[in-house]
Amino acid sequence: MKLAPQPTSEIELRVRRFKAREATHPHMDAAKEAAWTACSRVGGENVVIITGSTGVGKSTLARHLYRRLKERCRVEIAQHAHVIPVVGVSAVSPTGRAFSWKDFYIRLLFQAGDPVTNQCLLAPTGNDMFGDSPYDTPADRMQVDKLRRCVEITLKRRKTRWLIIDEAHHILLHKDPHVNQIMFEALKSLAIETKLTIILCGTYKLLDIRDQSAQLVRRSDLIHFQRYDIRDRAHHRGFRRVLHAFEEYFDLPEPVKLVPDWEQYFIRSIGCVGILKDWLCKVYEKAIETEQANIDLKFAMTAAHSNKELITIAKEAQDGEIKLLDVSDDELWSLLRPPKPKPDPDDPKPPSIAVACPAGTVVPPRGPMTGGRVGQRSPQRDPVGRPDLAA
């Protein structure tokens, strides 16, 4: 069955409507509740880390958490227009070797409505060839330390309590662990100075800095957003529930059935709902463009990831899940209660020699002799008196 071609604007509208839908499933619900509990504690942690595999749905969770925290403070926002209780920003991947804090602070000031970044744009230079080229703002000409102070002052004045940083693993992409430690110290100082909770959403690379900083372990709350595992039978029902929800999102003449082939969709998405949704979105757009009335597995496979790409994603996910495994109690006890030191073979102390008694018992030897000079005989060793009289 062929359909009449539609204008591009109508295709974009239908695809965007599909992408805007969010499928609820057990792992998403569990991550939402855990994140909400961590952010709602009075006097809670300074840092909340939400980590998981790529494409598992962390950005969707961050948007949901942003809306829920903002809704929680709607009365305060209505009474005080200058209050921004929650600010969301994305950590852009660095173009050089290290993360650009200057770019991050400028983006954060824009999101917080800082007047420094909202001033009039500077006049274009004579070398500008295009009228729509972006011009520098006053914030672009400021040093990093000044921008940091502007961020701290702005967040305090806005009474911001939560800062959500999506793609936070981009901050810790440097190969040198010492540099990553400095990156985290900057985030920790921002949380302490502004007295807010920083929520980091990123891949398992966030765990590297957590393993290197005991202070972060003490002051952070870790939330693992799990993917569905094909080896766990309890996960099969949850993944089929996701497919059933996606079946209702397609706007095609004939109903789409995904659940009968759930194993193939499971494998081709590595159990990650975000990867599955992006895949189905491509398939849906292709079906509209080619005037398809339905979507089957054969048609969906034309837009799926290759096996080599899926292996790369699966290995990265498994490596991150291994980092989250806990150690045994014996390993902890061996660290807190180290074994007794072994005797040193080069110790000058003479070895103890046991002396056998006539009865066959073994008694410990006497200690070293004390008193007197070297070479001088003790008087009690000499015979006293006459032996015949003593008899």
C-alpha positions, 0 to 999 in steps of 0.5 A: 500500500502506497501513500501520497507524498507529504511535504517535508515540514509534515514529516519533520512534525511527525518525527519530532512528535515521536521523539518527544514521547517518553516511554515509561519502563521499570529501569527508568522509574527506578532511576527517577525515584532514586534521583529524586530521593537523593536531590530531596534530602535536607542537608544532603550530598554535594554531588549526585552522580547518575551514570549508565551506558551510552544510550540508556536514557540519562538525558531523558532522566535529566530533563525529567528531574529538571521539570520535577524540581522546577515544579516543586518550587513553582510557588517560590518562583511565582512570588519571586521572579528573580529566583531560579532554583534549578539550572540545567546545562550541558558540558560540551566536549572539549575541542582541545586537550582539556575541558574549557571551563571558560565556555562552560561558565559562559553557558552556565551564566546564560542559563542562569540569566546573568546580566553580564552575558545578556548585555548588548553584543559588541560591534562587528569588526571590519573583517566580518564577512557574514552578517549572521556571524556570532560576536563576542559578548563581554563575558568572552573577554573575561578571564576564567577566574572572573567568570567563576566569581560571576557564576558563584555570585549569580547562583547565590543571587538566583538562590539556585539549589540544584545544578544539573550537568548533562554529558558530565563525562566530557569534563573528565576526558583528560588522560592524566588522572591528576588533571581530572582530579583538578577538574573535580576539585573545581566542581566541588568548590563550586558546590561548596561556595554556592551551597547547591547540589550538583547532579552529574549525568554521564557515562561510566567514565565518571566512575574513574574520578570517583575511584581516585577521590575519597572525598568525592566518595564521602560527599557523593551519591551514586545512582546506576541507571541500568540497561536491560540485560538479555541474560536476566529473565526478569528484564525481558518483561520490562523490555517488552513493555518498552516495545509495546509503548513504542508501538503506540507512537507510530502514526502509520495507516497499519498498526506496528507490531514490535513485541513478536520480534523483541529478541532481535530488537533487544540485541540490536539495542544492547538493552538500551532504551535510548539506542532503541528509540533513536533506531526506531526514529530513523526507521519511522522517518524512512518509512514516511519518506518511502511511503510505507504503511507499516514497519516490520523487522526486515525494514527496521534492520535497514537502519540498525547499527552494524555488529561491529558498532554494537560490539563496541557499545557492549564492551564499553557497557560491560567494562563500566558495569564491572567497575560498579561491582563491590569487593568481598568482606575479606578484601576489606578486612585485609586492608583494615587488618593487615597480616603480621610482619614476617621475621627478617632473616638479616635480624642480628638477634641470635635464634632461640634454642630449646634445651631438652631435660632428662625427662624429655620435656622441652624448656625455653633457654635462659636469657642473656647474662647481665652484669659484670665486665667482659672477661671477668669471672663471676665469683659464684663459679669458683669452688668455696671451702674444702671438698672433704669437709663439705662431704 
